[in-house]
Amino acid sequence: MSDMKIESKILRVDEFLKDGYFYEIPDFQRPYSWKDGNLDDFIKDIENIVVNDGKGGNVPHFMGSIISYENGFKDRASQEAGTKRRCIVDGQQRITTTLILLSALRDIAYITLNNLTEISDPEKSTENEKGIKKLNKLINEIDDQLHPESKFTSVEHRYIKLGYHSSAVDDSMALEPLLKGMDGANRAWQDIHESILPGSKTRKKFSRLKVVNAYKRFFDYFTKELSELEVIDDKVAYLHDFKLKISLLEYVDILLNNFEAAYSIFMTLNDRGMDLTNSDLIKSHISRKTRNNTLGNLDRQWKNVMDILRGFYADYQNMSNEYGALTNEQVVSEDNFFIAYARVHGFEVSQESKKTLTPKNIFRCYENSLSSAEKIDVFMASVEKEAKIFRLSYDPNFYQDSDLSADDKDSKNNLGKVVEPLSALKILNIKQHAVFAYLLLRLCINEHEGHGKPLLKISDVVSMFKKLENFHFQYNGLFKLPTNKVDYNRFVGKIINKLMEDDNGEMDLINKKIGAIKKVLKEMTGYLNNILDERGVDADKFTEKFISLSYSKESRKQKKYSTNQDYLENKGFEPVGKDNSFIVYILSKYQPQINGKPGDYVNIEHIYPRSKGKELADPIGNLMLLHKTINEELSNKEVKDKLDELKTYYGNPAFFNISEEWNPKNFEERARKMAEHGYSVIWKI
């Protein structure tokens, strides 16, 4: 890079937004990502800017650097208009936030203007005219900076366009209407709102929500500030002064002459700065290596991968209004996925030695392993499907929307059988198994080269997952022992070593590989049983722990369990809190099919009613699952009157004998029978 040229100068916002350049975000950049805290700090910085320091001057506020490189003219019309393209390498978050802030300021000024024009008080006519004139000037000034369409009718509108424009739901789609005025802003809000309504199958990108959220936060801020001002002149003066403060924001504008120079500086600034995630860095590396190829396709595919991993959900309960507050739940750790992918594909941290893969070194691992366009092509051809498989290991409910199926036609309709044991692990709050589960799912979903079908059958994998469920129910659920003592990595490593052995597509070697993998799974089964033996878990201690289970608040406080609500609701269970889900899970094992009214929720029934004493009613031996409607019908009956009716709803009467008299002694007797069946049948490894 000896020919690298750098130009730098101090620019204020107004200068930055002058005519002459079309700004865009290159493909290796991440989407807009500022959170509420960042936005609030930005507002505070502007509030503290001094206008007129008493010496006839204003005090600018330094906001950091904007690094960009020239990308020439897009077309002849651009060249004739002198509109060069500049790609922003660093500073996109700050400058984009500035544009969103200006949009909100203009729109609140527009609303204020409309309110003034509606006032017909003759006494205020002169005051109103002055205010209208000032507001019109302010609005036009901002409009001219945001989208000078009238000046460039034959070329692109000159505002910052958040790249990723190959996608149908990119940041620019949210930003563009915001920059174009109130009507556009309202359309953007409505679009977002509709996308998160219950039942909507379209889940918009997380980044798009961020753009619109920033606008709303700024708009609400201005609304609040103006509401505290009663005099028209004060409102107009406030808006004018705030615009002046924005214009005093200063940036160091660093212009480079080529992409390679810009990329190098981008990586230097961000690789060690922890601002970018590993997924951002990996994407940047891939974009650099493939920049002469079809970046739009790459970008679209990468967005799909991130959407799979991030799993966007809206918190409908927290919606304060039609554009209410939204939350994002990240279902799967991106770093964990990239670590898992690297492990199962034999990536190395360095060329010289193998090291433990961690979030700190995972990018270097990908940088070294994806060293050519050919290797990147292989990676990109598999990464989307691999992300789906990995998410399934964490989030079994994802199966319904994943379009995943086993390549083996004999197993194609049976993949859904993995959902139940994986869902149980989620209810138990077990996550350490995810890489192991991902590896096994790959082996029953992906066709093995040279074999024509997966190496493992669905039944092999379901059986192993069921053993994991049964182990963790005892180890974590009942005995609350630490999961980090379970060494999944040992068995992951053994399977990967077998997979890395070259079989040359020869059936004898392939069958030998399959046999070796199944041997590892058998070894894993023995390992789990040994852990329980070492901890002294036997039938007697199992029973002791089981009969102590209770619906009581004190018992439920011992461990917080995940609800895995989708799974429970799909099985017909009423939405329950984290405290109750463990009890529901246990009872469902004894009552897999519950008689009752179709479509009616199932909830927990206390055979001996809680109204007569919670301590008496809460033990596991007094609980069962019952359809809500039937539960409500029986709730006011005496125990002796509902016993006969309750018997008809038990899944297996042999284990749930209810005597004519129902008391705590009966509860314990029933709980012991349940424990005996649970240890020897239900949760047997």
C-alpha positions as CSV (number, residue, x, y, z in Angstrom):
1,M,0.0,0.0,0.0
2,S,2.9,2.3,-0.7
3,D,0.7,4.3,-3.1
4,M,-1.9,5.0,-0.3
5,K,-2.9,8.7,-0.2
6,I,-4.7,10.3,2.7
7,E,-6.4,13.6,2.8
8,S,-7.8,14.9,6.1
9,K,-9.6,18.1,7.2
10,I,-12.0,19.3,9.8
11,L,-15.6,19.4,8.6
12,R,-18.8,20.5,10.3
13,V,-22.1,18.7,9.6
14,D,-23.3,21.4,7.3
15,E,-20.1,21.2,5.3
16,F,-20.3,17.4,5.2
17,L,-23.8,17.5,3.8
18,K,-22.9,20.0,1.0
19,D,-23.5,19.0,-2.6
20,G,-21.0,17.1,-4.6
21,Y,-20.9,13.6,-3.1
22,F,-23.1,10.6,-2.9
23,Y,-22.4,8.7,0.3
24,E,-22.9,5.0,0.8
25,I,-22.0,2.2,3.2
26,P,-19.8,-0.5,1.7
27,D,-20.9,-4.1,2.1
28,F,-18.4,-5.1,4.7
29,Q,-20.0,-2.7,7.2
30,R,-22.5,-3.8,9.8
31,P,-26.0,-2.4,9.9
32,Y,-27.1,0.5,12.0
33,S,-26.8,-0.6,15.6
34,W,-27.1,2.4,18.1
35,K,-29.1,1.6,21.2
36,D,-31.2,4.0,23.4
37,G,-28.2,4.7,25.6
38,N,-26.1,5.8,22.6
39,L,-28.9,8.0,21.4
40,D,-29.4,9.7,24.8
41,D,-25.6,10.4,25.1
42,F,-25.7,11.9,21.6
43,I,-28.5,14.2,22.6
44,K,-26.7,15.3,25.8
45,D,-23.6,16.1,23.7
46,I,-25.6,18.4,21.6
47,E,-27.4,20.0,24.5
48,N,-24.1,20.9,26.0
49,I,-22.8,22.7,22.9
50,V,-22.3,26.4,23.6
51,V,-23.9,28.8,21.2
52,N,-22.4,32.3,21.6
53,D,-19.6,32.0,24.1
54,G,-19.9,35.7,25.1
55,K,-17.2,36.7,22.7
56,G,-19.4,36.6,19.7
57,G,-18.4,33.0,18.8
58,N,-19.8,29.5,19.0
59,V,-18.0,26.5,20.5
60,P,-18.0,23.4,18.2
61,H,-18.2,19.8,19.5
62,F,-15.8,17.2,18.2
63,M,-17.6,13.9,17.3
64,G,-14.8,11.7,16.0
65,S,-13.6,10.8,12.5
66,I,-15.3,9.9,9.3
67,I,-13.1,7.7,7.1
68,S,-14.1,7.2,3.5
69,Y,-12.7,6.4,0.1
70,E,-13.6,7.7,-3.3
71,N,-15.4,5.2,-5.6
72,G,-15.6,7.4,-8.7
73,F,-18.8,8.2,-10.6
74,K,-21.6,5.7,-11.0
75,D,-22.7,6.8,-14.4
76,R,-22.4,9.6,-17.0
77,A,-25.2,11.6,-15.4
78,S,-23.3,11.5,-12.1
79,Q,-20.1,12.6,-13.8
80,E,-21.8,15.5,-15.6
81,A,-23.3,16.7,-12.3
82,G,-20.0,16.2,-10.5
83,T,-21.5,13.8,-8.0
84,K,-18.8,11.5,-6.9
85,R,-19.4,8.4,-4.8
86,R,-17.8,8.1,-1.4
87,C,-17.9,4.9,0.7
88,I,-17.9,5.4,4.4
89,V,-15.5,3.1,6.2
90,D,-15.7,4.4,9.7
91,G,-18.2,6.8,11.3
92,Q,-21.3,5.5,9.7
93,Q,-23.2,5.1,13.0
94,R,-22.5,8.8,14.0
95,I,-23.3,10.4,10.7
96,T,-26.4,8.2,10.2
97,T,-27.6,9.2,13.7
98,T,-27.1,12.8,12.8
99,L,-29.3,12.4,9.7
100,I,-32.0,10.7,11.7
101,L,-31.9,13.5,14.3
102,L,-32.2,16.1,11.6
103,S,-35.2,14.3,10.2
104,A,-36.9,14.3,13.5
105,L,-36.1,18.0,14.1
106,R,-37.5,18.9,10.7
107,D,-40.7,16.9,11.3
108,I,-41.4,18.4,14.7
109,A,-40.8,21.8,13.1
110,Y,-43.3,20.9,10.4
111,I,-45.9,20.0,13.1
112,T,-45.2,23.2,14.9
113,L,-45.7,25.1,11.7
114,N,-49.0,23.5,11.0
115,N,-50.2,24.4,14.5
116,L,-49.3,28.0,14.0
117,T,-51.1,28.2,10.7
118,E,-54.3,26.9,12.4
119,I,-54.2,29.7,14.9
120,S,-56.6,32.5,13.8
121,D,-56.1,34.9,16.8
122,P,-55.7,38.4,15.3
123,E,-53.7,39.5,18.3
124,K,-51.0,36.9,17.5
125,S,-51.0,37.3,13.7
126,T,-47.7,39.2,13.5
127,E,-46.1,36.9,16.0
128,N,-47.4,33.9,14.0
129,E,-46.2,35.3,10.7
130,K,-42.7,35.7,12.0
131,G,-42.7,32.1,13.5
132,I,-44.1,30.7,10.2
133,K,-41.4,32.4,8.2
134,K,-38.6,31.1,10.5
135,L,-40.0,27.6,10.6
136,N,-40.4,27.4,6.8
137,K,-36.8,28.5,6.4
138,L,-35.6,25.9,9.0
139,I,-37.6,23.1,7.3
140,N,-36.4,24.0,3.8
141,E,-32.8,24.2,5.1
142,I,-32.9,20.7,6.6
143,D,-34.8,19.3,3.6
144,D,-32.1,20.6,1.3
145,Q,-29.5,18.8,3.3
146,L,-31.3,15.5,3.6
147,H,-32.6,14.9,0.0
148,P,-31.9,17.6,-2.6
149,E,-34.0,16.0,-5.3
150,S,-34.6,19.2,-7.1
151,K,-30.9,19.7,-7.6
152,F,-30.1,16.2,-8.9
153,T,-33.0,15.1,-10.9
154,S,-30.9,13.0,-13.3
155,V,-28.7,11.2,-10.7
156,E,-29.1,9.6,-7.3
157,H,-30.4,11.5,-4.4
158,R,-27.4,12.6,-2.3
159,Y,-27.9,11.2,1.1
160,I,-26.2,8.4,3.0
161,K,-27.7,5.2,1.9
162,L,-27.1,2.3,4.4
163,G,-25.7,-0.4,2.1
164,Y,-27.1,-3.8,2.0
165,H,-29.4,-2.6,-0.7
166,S,-29.7,-6.0,-2.3
167,S,-32.1,-7.1,0.4
168,A,-35.7,-6.3,0.4
169,V,-35.7,-5.3,4.1
170,D,-32.5,-3.3,4.5
171,D,-31.6,-0.3,6.5
172,S,-32.0,2.1,3.6
173,M,-35.6,1.1,3.3
174,A,-36.2,2.4,6.8
175,L,-34.0,5.4,6.5
176,E,-35.2,6.8,3.1
177,P,-38.8,7.5,4.1
178,L,-37.6,9.1,7.4
179,L,-35.3,11.5,5.5
180,K,-38.2,12.4,3.1
181,G,-40.6,13.9,5.7
182,M,-43.6,13.2,7.9
183,D,-45.5,11.1,5.4
184,G,-42.5,8.9,4.8
185,A,-41.8,8.6,8.5
186,N,-45.3,7.5,9.3
187,R,-45.1,4.9,6.5
188,A,-41.9,3.6,8.0
189,W,-43.5,3.3,11.4
190,Q,-46.6,1.6,10.1
191,D,-44.5,-0.8,8.1
192,I,-42.5,-1.8,11.2
193,H,-45.7,-2.0,13.3
194,E,-47.4,-4.4,10.9
195,S,-44.4,-6.6,10.7
196,I,-44.4,-7.3,14.4
197,L,-48.1,-7.9,14.9
198,P,-49.0,-11.4,16.2
199,G,-49.5,-13.8,13.4
200,S,-47.2,-12.0,11.0
201,K,-44.9,-14.3,9.2
202,T,-42.6,-11.6,8.1
203,R,-39.9,-10.8,10.7
204,K,-38.1,-7.6,9.8
205,K,-34.4,-7.3,10.3
206,F,-33.2,-6.2,13.7
207,S,-31.2,-3.4,12.1
208,R,-34.2,-1.9,10.4
209,L,-36.0,-1.6,13.7
210,K,-33.0,0.3,15.1
211,V,-33.2,3.0,12.5
212,V,-36.8,3.6,13.1
213,N,-36.4,3.4,16.9
214,A,-33.8,6.1,16.8
215,Y,-36.2,8.4,14.9
216,K,-39.0,7.8,17.4
217,R,-36.7,8.4,20.4
218,F,-35.6,11.8,18.9
219,F,-39.1,12.7,17.9
220,D,-40.4,12.0,21.4
221,Y,-37.6,14.0,22.9
222,F,-38.4,17.1,20.8
223,T,-42.1,16.7,21.6
224,K,-41.4,16.6,25.3
225,E,-39.1,19.7,25.2
226,L,-41.6,21.8,23.2
227,S,-44.5,20.8,25.5
228,E,-42.7,22.6,28.3
229,L,-42.7,25.9,26.3
230,E,-45.8,27.9,26.1
231,V,-44.8,31.0,24.0
232,I,-44.6,30.6,20.3
233,D,-41.4,32.5,20.0
234,D,-39.8,30.2,22.5
235,K,-40.7,27.1,20.6
236,V,-39.4,28.5,17.3
237,A,-36.2,29.8,19.0
238,Y,-35.6,26.3,20.6
239,L,-35.9,24.5,17.3
240,H,-33.6,27.1,15.6
241,D,-31.0,26.9,18.3
242,F,-31.0,23.1,18.3
243,K,-30.4,23.1,14.5
244,L,-27.5,25.5,15.1
245,K,-26.0,23.2,17.7
246,I,-26.2,20.3,15.2
247,S,-24.4,22.4,12.7
248,L,-21.5,22.8,15.2
249,L,-20.8,19.1,15.3
250,E,-17.3,18.6,13.9
251,Y,-15.7,15.5,12.3
252,V,-12.3,14.8,11.1
253,D,-12.9,13.9,7.5
254,I,-10.3,11.3,6.3
255,L,-10.4,10.6,2.6
256,L,-8.4,7.7,1.1
257,N,-7.8,6.9,-2.5
258,N,-8.7,3.2,-2.7
259,F,-10.6,0.3,-1.1
260,E,-7.5,-1.6,0.1
261,A,-6.3,1.3,2.1
262,A,-9.7,2.0,3.6
263,Y,-10.2,-1.7,4.5
264,S,-6.8,-1.8,6.2
265,I,-7.6,1.2,8.3
266,F,-11.1,-0.2,9.0
267,M,-9.7,-3.4,10.4
268,T,-7.0,-1.6,12.4
269,L,-9.6,0.6,14.0
270,N,-12.0,-2.2,14.8
271,D,-10.2,-5.5,15.1
272,R,-9.0,-4.7,18.6
273,G,-11.5,-2.0,19.5
274,M,-14.2,-4.5,20.3
275,D,-16.8,-2.4,18.6
276,L,-17.4,-5.0,16.0
277,T,-18.7,-8.5,16.6
278,N,-16.9,-11.6,15.2
279,S,-19.7,-11.9,12.6
280,D,-19.0,-8.3,11.5
281,L,-15.3,-9.1,11.1
282,I,-15.8,-12.4,9.3
283,K,-18.2,-10.7,6.9
284,S,-15.8,-7.9,6.3
285,H,-13.0,-10.5,5.5
286,I,-15.3,-12.3,3.1
287,S,-16.4,-9.1,1.4
288,R,-12.8,-8.1,0.9
289,K,-11.9,-11.4,-0.7
290,T,-14.9,-11.5,-3.0
291,R,-15.4,-7.8,-3.7
292,N,-15.2,-8.3,-7.4
293,N,-17.8,-11.0,-7.3
294,T,-21.6,-10.7,-6.6
295,L,-21.5,-8.9,-3.4
296,G,-25.3,-8.4,-3.4
297,N,-25.9,-12.1,-3.2
298,L,-23.3,-12.5,-0.5
299,D,-24.8,-9.7,1.5
300,R,-28.3,-11.1,1.2
301,Q,-27.2,-14.6,2.3
302,W,-25.2,-13.2,5.2
303,K,-28.3,-11.2,6.4
304,N,-30.3,-14.5,6.2
305,V,-27.7,-16.2,8.4
306,M,-27.8,-13.4,11.0
307,D,-31.5,-13.4,11.0
308,I,-31.5,-17.2,11.7
309,L,-29.1,-16.8,14.6
310,R,-30.5,-13.7,16.1
311,G,-34.1,-14.9,15.9
312,F,-36.1,-11.6,16.1
313,Y,-39.0,-11.6,18.5
314,A,-41.3,-8.7,19.6
315,D,-42.4,-8.3,23.2
316,Y,-46.0,-7.5,22.5
317,Q,-46.7,-7.0,26.2
318,N,-44.4,-4.0,26.3
319,M,-46.0,-2.1,23.4
320,S,-47.0,1.2,24.9
321,N,-48.8,2.4,21.8
322,E,-49.3,1.4,18.2
323,Y,-45.6,2.1,17.7
324,G,-44.7,0.8,21.1
325,A,-41.5,-0.4,22.6
326,L,-40.0,-3.5,21.2
327,T,-37.4,-5.9,22.5
328,N,-34.9,-8.2,20.8
329,E,-34.1,-11.7,22.1
330,Q,-31.0,-13.2,20.7
331,V,-31.8,-16.9,20.6
332,V,-28.4,-18.2,19.7
333,S,-24.9,-16.7,20.3
334,E,-23.3,-15.9,17.0
335,D,-19.9,-16.5,18.4
336,N,-20.9,-20.0,19.6
337,F,-22.1,-20.8,16.1
338,F,-18.9,-19.7,14.4
339,I,-16.9,-21.6,17.0
340,A,-19.0,-24.7,16.4
341,Y,-18.8,-24.4,12.6
342,A,-15.0,-24.0,12.8
343,R,-14.7,-27.1,15.0
344,V,-16.8,-29.5,12.9
345,H,-15.1,-28.3,9.7
346,G,-11.5,-28.6,11.0
347,F,-10.6,-24.9,11.0
348,E,-7.4,-23.9,12.8
349,V,-6.6,-20.8,14.8
350,S,-3.2,-20.6,13.1
351,Q,-1.3,-22.3,10.5
352,E,1.3,-23.5,13.0
353,S,-0.7,-25.0,15.8
354,K,-4.1,-25.9,17.0
355,K,-5.5,-23.9,19.9
356,T,-8.7,-23.8,21.8
357,L,-11.3,-21.8,19.8
358,T,-12.7,-18.8,21.8
359,P,-14.6,-15.6,21.0
360,K,-11.2,-13.8,21.2
361,N,-9.5,-15.8,18.5
362,I,-12.3,-17.0,16.3
363,F,-12.0,-14.3,13.7
364,R,-8.3,-15.1,13.2
365,C,-9.3,-18.7,12.7
366,Y,-11.7,-17.7,9.9
367,E,-9.2,-15.3,8.4
368,N,-6.6,-18.0,8.2
369,S,-9.0,-20.8,7.0
370,L,-11.0,-18.8,4.5
371,S,-7.9,-17.6,2.7
372,S,-9.1,-17.9,-0.9
373,A,-12.3,-17.2,-3.0
374,E,-12.7,-21.0,-3.5
375,K,-12.7,-21.7,0.3
376,I,-15.1,-18.8,0.8
377,D,-17.4,-20.3,-1.9
378,V,-17.5,-23.6,0.0
379,F,-18.2,-21.8,3.3
380,M,-21.0,-19.6,1.8
381,A,-22.6,-22.6,0.1
382,S,-23.1,-24.3,3.5
383,V,-23.3,-21.6,6.2
384,E,-27.0,-20.8,5.9
385,K,-28.1,-24.4,6.3
386,E,-25.5,-24.9,9.0
387,A,-26.9,-21.9,10.9
388,K,-30.4,-23.4,10.8
389,I,-29.1,-26.7,12.2
390,F,-27.2,-25.0,14.9
391,R,-30.2,-22.9,15.9
392,L,-32.3,-26.0,16.1
393,S,-29.9,-27.4,18.7
394,Y,-30.6,-24.4,20.9
395,D,-34.2,-23.6,19.8
396,P,-36.1,-26.7,18.9
397,N,-39.3,-24.7,18.2
398,F,-37.4,-23.3,15.2
399,Y,-38.0,-26.7,13.4
400,Q,-41.5,-25.6,12.4
401,D,-40.3,-22.7,10.3
402,S,-36.8,-24.0,9.3
403,D,-37.6,-26.0,6.2
404,L,-35.0,-28.5,7.4
405,S,-35.3,-32.1,6.5
406,A,-33.0,-35.1,6.4
407,D,-31.5,-35.9,3.0
408,D,-32.1,-39.6,3.7
409,K,-35.6,-40.3,2.3
410,D,-36.2,-42.9,5.1
411,S,-35.6,-40.2,7.7
412,K,-37.2,-37.3,5.8
413,N,-40.4,-37.3,7.8
414,N,-38.9,-38.1,11.1
415,L,-36.7,-35.1,11.8
416,G,-39.4,-33.6,13.9
417,K,-38.9,-36.3,16.5
418,V,-35.8,-34.4,17.8
419,V,-38.0,-31.6,18.9
420,E,-39.3,-33.2,22.1
421,P,-36.0,-34.2,23.8
422,L,-34.4,-30.9,22.7
423,S,-37.4,-29.0,24.1
424,A,-37.0,-30.8,27.4
425,L,-33.4,-29.8,27.6
426,K,-34.5,-26.2,27.0
427,I,-37.0,-26.4,29.8
428,L,-34.3,-27.7,32.0
429,N,-32.1,-24.7,31.0
430,I,-29.4,-26.8,29.5
431,K,-27.2,-25.1,26.9
432,Q,-23.8,-26.9,27.2
433,H,-24.9,-29.7,24.9
434,A,-25.5,-27.4,21.9
435,V,-22.3,-28.1,19.9
436,F,-22.7,-31.8,20.5
437,A,-26.3,-31.6,19.4
438,Y,-25.4,-29.6,16.4
439,L,-22.8,-32.2,15.4
440,L,-25.3,-35.0,15.7
441,L,-28.0,-33.1,13.8
442,R,-25.6,-32.5,11.0
443,L,-24.9,-36.2,10.8
444,C,-28.5,-37.1,10.4
445,I,-29.5,-34.2,8.1
446,N,-26.5,-33.6,5.7
447,E,-25.7,-36.1,3.0
448,H,-22.2,-37.6,3.4
449,E,-20.1,-37.2,0.3
450,G,-19.6,-40.6,-1.3
451,H,-22.3,-42.2,0.8
452,G,-25.4,-40.7,-0.8
453,K,-27.1,-40.3,2.6
454,P,-26.4,-39.1,6.1
455,L,-24.1,-41.1,8.3
456,L,-26.6,-41.4,11.2
457,K,-30.3,-42.1,11.2
458,I,-32.8,-39.9,12.9
459,S,-33.6,-42.7,15.3
460,D,-29.9,-42.8,16.4
461,V,-29.8,-39.1,17.2
462,V,-33.3,-39.0,18.9
463,S,-32.1,-41.9,21.1
464,M,-29.0,-40.0,22.1
465,F,-31.0,-36.8,22.8
466,K,-33.4,-38.7,24.9
467,K,-30.5,-40.0,27.0
468,L,-29.3,-36.5,27.4
469,E,-32.7,-35.4,28.5
470,N,-33.0,-38.2,31.0
471,F,-29.5,-37.6,32.4
472,H,-30.1,-33.8,32.8
473,F,-33.5,-34.3,34.4
474,Q,-31.8,-36.3,37.2
475,Y,-28.5,-34.5,37.4
476,N,-29.8,-30.9,37.1
477,G,-33.5,-31.1,37.5
478,L,-33.8,-33.2,40.6
479,F,-30.3,-33.0,42.2
480,K,-29.4,-29.5,40.9
481,L,-25.7,-30.5,40.2
482,P,-23.4,-28.2,38.1
483,T,-23.6,-28.8,34.4
484,N,-20.1,-27.6,33.7
485,K,-18.8,-30.9,35.1
486,V,-20.2,-32.7,32.0
487,D,-17.4,-32.9,29.4
488,Y,-19.2,-32.7,26.1
489,N,-16.1,-31.5,24.3
490,R,-14.4,-34.9,24.8
491,F,-17.0,-36.6,22.7
492,V,-17.3,-33.8,20.2
493,G,-13.6,-34.1,19.6
494,K,-13.7,-37.9,19.2
495,I,-16.5,-37.7,16.6
496,I,-14.8,-34.9,14.6
497,N,-11.5,-36.9,14.5
498,K,-13.4,-39.8,13.0
499,L,-15.1,-37.6,10.5
500,M,-11.8,-36.1,9.4
501,E,-10.5,-39.5,8.5
502,D,-10.4,-39.8,4.7
503,D,-12.7,-42.5,3.4
504,N,-12.4,-41.8,-0.3
505,G,-16.0,-42.7,-0.8
506,E,-15.3,-46.4,-0.2
507,M,-18.2,-48.1,1.5
508,D,-16.1,-50.3,3.8
509,L,-14.4,-47.2,5.2
510,I,-17.6,-45.3,5.4
511,N,-19.3,-48.2,7.3
512,K,-16.2,-48.3,9.6
513,K,-16.6,-44.6,10.2
514,I,-20.3,-45.0,11.0
515,G,-19.5,-47.8,13.4
516,A,-16.8,-45.7,15.1
517,I,-19.3,-42.8,15.6
518,K,-21.9,-45.1,17.1
519,K,-19.3,-46.5,19.4
520,V,-18.6,-42.9,20.7
521,L,-22.3,-42.4,21.3
522,K,-22.4,-45.7,23.3
523,E,-19.3,-44.5,25.2
524,M,-21.2,-41.2,25.9
525,T,-24.1,-43.2,27.4
526,G,-21.8,-45.1,29.7
527,Y,-20.1,-41.8,30.7
528,L,-23.5,-40.2,31.7
529,N,-24.4,-43.2,33.8
530,N,-21.0,-43.2,35.5
531,I,-21.5,-39.5,36.5
532,L,-24.7,-40.4,38.2
533,D,-23.1,-43.4,39.9
534,E,-20.3,-41.2,41.2
535,R,-22.8,-38.7,42.6
536,G,-24.6,-41.5,44.3
537,V,-27.8,-41.2,42.3
538,D,-29.8,-44.4,42.7
539,A,-33.4,-45.4,42.9
540,D,-33.8,-44.6,46.6
541,K,-32.2,-41.1,46.3
542,F,-34.2,-40.5,43.1
543,T,-37.4,-41.3,45.0
544,E,-36.3,-39.1,48.0
545,K,-35.8,-36.1,45.7
546,F,-38.9,-36.8,43.6
547,I,-41.4,-36.9,46.5
548,S,-40.0,-33.6,47.8
549,L,-41.1,-31.9,44.6
550,S,-43.8,-29.3,45.2
551,Y,-45.9,-26.6,43.6
552,S,-44.9,-24.4,46.5
553,K,-43.2,-21.1,46.0
554,E,-40.3,-22.1,48.2
555,S,-39.6,-25.2,46.2
556,R,-39.9,-23.5,42.9
557,K,-37.4,-20.8,44.0
558,Q,-34.6,-23.4,44.1
559,K,-34.1,-23.3,40.3
560,K,-35.5,-21.1,37.6
561,Y,-36.5,-23.1,34.5
562,S,-37.2,-21.9,31.0
563,T,-40.8,-22.0,29.9
564,N,-40.1,-23.1,26.3
565,Q,-43.6,-21.6,25.9
566,D,-44.1,-22.6,22.2
567,Y,-43.5,-26.2,22.9
568,L,-45.8,-26.3,25.9
569,E,-48.6,-24.5,24.1
570,N,-48.2,-26.8,21.1
571,K,-48.9,-29.7,23.4
572,G,-52.0,-27.9,24.7
573,F,-50.6,-26.6,28.0
574,E,-51.7,-23.2,29.3
575,P,-49.0,-20.5,29.4
576,V,-47.1,-20.9,32.6
577,G,-44.4,-19.0,34.4
578,K,-40.8,-20.2,34.7
579,D,-41.6,-21.4,38.2
580,N,-44.3,-23.8,37.0
581,S,-42.9,-25.1,33.8
582,F,-40.7,-27.8,35.5
583,I,-43.7,-29.3,37.3
584,V,-45.8,-29.2,34.0
585,Y,-42.9,-31.0,32.2
586,I,-42.8,-33.8,34.8
587,L,-46.6,-34.3,34.9
588,S,-46.7,-34.4,31.1
589,K,-44.5,-37.4,31.1
590,Y,-47.1,-39.3,33.1
591,Q,-50.0,-38.0,31.1
592,P,-48.8,-37.7,27.5
593,Q,-52.4,-37.8,26.3
594,I,-55.0,-35.9,28.4
595,N,-58.7,-36.5,27.8
596,G,-60.8,-33.4,27.6
597,K,-62.3,-30.9,25.3
598,P,-60.4,-30.2,22.0
599,G,-58.7,-26.8,21.9
600,D,-59.0,-26.4,25.7
601,Y,-55.8,-25.5,27.6
602,V,-54.3,-27.9,30.0
603,N,-53.2,-26.7,33.4
604,I,-52.2,-28.1,36.9
605,E,-55.0,-29.5,39.0
606,H,-54.7,-29.8,42.8
607,I,-56.7,-32.9,43.7
608,Y,-56.9,-31.8,47.3
609,P,-57.7,-28.1,46.9
610,R,-55.2,-25.4,47.8
611,S,-58.0,-23.4,49.4
612,K,-57.8,-25.9,52.3
613,G,-54.1,-25.5,52.8
614,K,-51.2,-24.9,50.4
615,E,-48.8,-26.9,52.3
616,L,-51.1,-29.9,52.2
617,A,-52.1,-29.4,48.5
618,D,-48.8,-28.6,46.8
619,P,-46.7,-31.9,46.9
620,I,-46.2,-33.6,43.6
621,G,-48.3,-36.6,44.7
622,N,-51.4,-34.3,44.8
623,L,-51.0,-32.9,41.3
624,M,-52.2,-33.8,37.9
625,L,-52.9,-32.2,34.5
626,L,-56.4,-31.4,33.6
627,H,-58.1,-29.4,30.9
628,K,-58.9,-26.0,32.2
629,T,-62.7,-26.1,31.6
630,I,-63.0,-29.4,33.5
631,N,-60.7,-28.1,36.2
632,E,-63.0,-25.1,36.7
633,E,-66.1,-27.3,36.8
634,L,-64.6,-29.5,39.5
635,S,-62.9,-26.7,41.5
636,N,-65.9,-26.1,43.9
637,K,-66.6,-29.8,44.5
638,E,-65.5,-31.7,47.6
639,V,-62.6,-34.1,47.1
640,K,-64.8,-37.2,47.6
641,D,-67.2,-35.9,45.0
642,K,-64.6,-35.4,42.2
643,L,-62.3,-38.4,42.8
644,D,-64.3,-40.8,40.6
645,E,-64.4,-38.2,37.8
646,L,-60.7,-37.5,38.1
647,K,-59.7,-41.1,37.7
648,T,-60.9,-41.1,34.1
649,Y,-58.3,-38.4,33.2
650,Y,-55.2,-40.3,34.3
651,G,-52.9,-41.5,31.6
652,N,-52.1,-44.8,33.4
653,P,-54.4,-45.8,36.3
654,A,-52.0,-48.5,37.4
655,F,-49.6,-45.8,38.8
656,F,-52.3,-43.4,40.0
657,N,-54.6,-45.3,42.3
658,I,-56.6,-42.9,44.2
659,S,-58.3,-44.2,47.3
660,E,-61.7,-43.1,48.4
661,E,-60.1,-41.1,51.1
662,W,-57.6,-38.5,49.9
663,N,-55.0,-37.2,52.4
664,P,-51.3,-36.4,52.6
665,K,-50.5,-40.1,53.3
666,N,-52.1,-40.9,49.9
667,F,-50.1,-38.1,48.3
668,E,-46.8,-39.6,49.3
669,E,-47.8,-43.1,48.3
670,R,-48.8,-41.9,44.9
671,A,-45.6,-39.8,44.6
672,R,-43.5,-43.0,45.4
673,K,-45.3,-44.9,42.7
674,M,-44.6,-42.1,40.3
675,A,-40.9,-42.0,41.3
676,E,-40.6,-45.7,40.8
677,H,-42.0,-45.5,37.3
678,G,-40.0,-42.4,36.5
679,Y,-36.6,-43.9,37.5
680,S,-37.1,-47.3,35.9
681,V,-39.0,-46.2,32.7
682,I,-39.4,-42.5,32.0
683,W,-36.0,-41.1,32.8
684,K,-33.9,-44.3,32.4
685,I,-30.7,-43.6,30.5
